[in-house]
Amino acid sequence: RLFAPADAAPPAPATGFDDYVFALELARAPNATAPGAHVYESLFVGEGALASSEVPRLEFVVSPGLFDTCVTDWRDWRARVMATRRGTYVRAQLAETTIDDSDGETLYFDWRPMPHGSQDARGRLLTWIRSNPAAENVYNWPLLQLRWERGMGARYASTVSATFRWDSPDDVNDMNLEQACMALENWVAWSEAPAVVV
């Protein structure tokens, strides 16, 4: 990279955004003060769709009434977002976070960088530095920023949005679609493809 021609084209992702399927789980700890409160009860699982490609943003439509259930006691709730490569069983976790704040109309989830896994035997982080097309990868890391918007009422669905961003100690900036694809390819820890049983 140091000796590459100055006008060398940045690496491009090998996989398009449409090649992934995204799922959201919303869960609640039944009783935060009870022993074993870390065990969550899953109350919603749904598939998301790309709502904006300029700044990559997923939207998940959530069952009517669930927002109102949550907003009254939001501190015991957790969200997880998973990606799957379309047509495979290979998957990766993109976010696991809890609600940090609420204004009554929107629930704001805590900002936690995309997990990249504790094991890096394949040199995933070195691959990230080599292949990320932006020089700021040294001090920025991928973030999936979640917020939950109230619907028009208890009878209407609410929406969880998940936006791909760059996080750093000083700022949060937008990703573009290509950068989001690079993060999916080279940052997150993908599971192994299961063996085929004949």
Buried (B, 14 or more C-beta within 10 A) or exposed (E): EEEEEEEEEEBEBEEEBEBBBBBBBBBBBEEEEEEEEEEBEEBBEBEBEBBEEEBBBBBBBBBBBBBEBBBEEBEBBBBBBBBBBEEEEBBBBBBBBBBBEBEEEBBBBEBBBBBBBEEEEEEBBEBBEEBBBBEEBEEBBBBBBBBBBBBEEEEEBBBBBBBBBBBBEEEEEBBBBBBBBBBBBBBBBBEEEEEEEE
